[in-house]
Structure formats: C-alpha cells, structure tokens
Amino acid sequence: MWVLIYVFSYSISPIATNDKEEWRLRPSVVFQEFTTEERCKAAKATLEGSLRDAGGKLRSGLEELKSVGKADPAQIIIAYNVECLPK
C-alpha cells in the first residue's frame, strides 16, 4: 500500500486584499491511498502538473494586474509538496 501526501499552502499580502491582517499561511494536507507505487507516482505526476499549471496561470494574471498597477505577484506566495510514501 502506498500513500500520496499532498501539502498545499499559500499566503496573501494584506495589500492584495481588503483584509488588513498579517500575511496568512493557509495549509491543506490531503492523504490518498494507492495499491501500487506506480499508481501513486502517476497520481503524483498528474497533481504536480496541475499545480504547476495553476500557479503559472495565477502568476500570469497577477503580471497583467501589475502592468496596470493593481497587483504584484510578490503579494501571493504559493508552495506545495507532493510525495508518495510506502504505508
């Protein structure tokens, strides 16, 4: 048995929102069991690709907003880690 562990977190600068709190870390942790290492690694590769694509789209959108003076990609930090581990 294999377990896919997926940790995703993000922080948003208070400048980027109407909420004037400090930078906030919003972690999410997901566990999914797989019967084989190959299935776990295939899911890992798919998930990492999706996260990479989503991050690229977000950064691109923020770059567009930066060009009109509305936002900056540095105002949002996104981090993720995806691992397959034997159970």
C-alpha positions as CSV (number, residue, x, y, z in Angstrom):
1,M,0.0,0.0,0.0
2,W,1.2,3.5,-0.9
3,V,0.1,6.9,0.4
4,L,0.1,10.1,-1.6
5,I,0.6,13.0,0.7
6,Y,-0.2,16.4,-0.8
7,V,0.6,19.6,1.1
8,F,-0.5,22.9,-0.4
9,S,-0.2,26.3,1.3
10,Y,-0.5,29.9,0.3
11,S,0.0,33.3,1.9
12,I,-1.6,36.6,0.7
13,S,-0.2,40.0,1.5
14,P,-2.7,42.3,3.2
15,I,-2.0,44.8,0.4
16,A,-3.6,42.3,-2.0
17,T,-6.9,42.1,-0.1
18,N,-9.4,44.3,1.7
19,D,-8.5,42.4,4.8
20,K,-5.6,44.1,6.6
21,E,-4.4,41.1,8.6
22,E,-0.8,39.9,8.6
23,W,0.4,37.5,6.0
24,R,-1.5,34.3,6.5
25,L,-0.4,30.7,5.9
26,R,-3.3,28.5,4.8
27,P,-2.0,24.9,4.6
28,S,-4.1,22.0,3.3
29,V,-3.0,18.4,3.7
30,V,-4.5,15.5,1.7
31,F,-3.8,11.8,2.0
32,Q,-4.8,9.3,-0.7
33,E,-4.1,5.6,-0.6
34,F,-3.0,3.6,-3.6
35,T,-2.5,-0.1,-4.1
36,T,0.8,0.2,-6.0
37,E,3.8,2.5,-6.2
38,E,3.2,3.0,-9.9
39,R,-0.4,4.3,-9.4
40,C,0.8,6.6,-6.7
41,K,3.6,8.0,-8.8
42,A,1.2,8.5,-11.7
43,A,-1.2,10.4,-9.5
44,K,1.7,12.4,-8.1
45,A,2.9,13.4,-11.6
46,T,-0.6,14.5,-12.6
47,L,-1.1,16.5,-9.4
48,E,2.2,18.2,-9.7
49,G,1.5,19.1,-13.3
50,S,-1.9,20.6,-12.4
51,L,-0.4,22.6,-9.5
52,R,2.4,23.9,-11.8
53,D,-0.2,24.9,-14.5
54,A,-2.5,26.6,-11.9
55,G,0.4,28.5,-10.4
56,G,1.5,29.7,-13.9
57,K,-2.0,31.0,-14.7
58,L,-2.2,32.8,-11.4
59,R,1.2,34.4,-11.8
60,S,0.3,35.4,-15.4
61,G,-2.9,37.0,-14.2
62,L,-1.1,38.9,-11.5
63,E,1.5,40.1,-14.0
64,E,-1.4,41.5,-16.1
65,L,-2.7,43.3,-13.0
66,K,0.8,44.5,-12.1
67,S,1.0,46.1,-15.6
68,V,-2.0,48.3,-14.7
69,G,-0.8,49.0,-11.2
70,K,-3.4,46.8,-9.4
71,A,-1.4,43.9,-8.0
72,D,2.0,42.3,-7.8
73,P,2.9,38.6,-8.0
74,A,5.1,39.1,-4.9
75,Q,1.9,39.6,-2.9
76,I,1.0,35.9,-3.1
77,I,3.2,33.0,-2.1
78,I,2.2,29.5,-3.2
79,A,4.0,26.4,-2.0
80,Y,3.3,22.7,-2.5
81,N,4.8,19.4,-1.9
82,V,3.6,16.0,-3.2
83,E,5.1,12.7,-2.0
84,C,4.4,9.0,-2.5
85,L,5.4,7.0,0.6
86,P,5.0,3.3,1.5
87,K,2.4,2.7,4.1
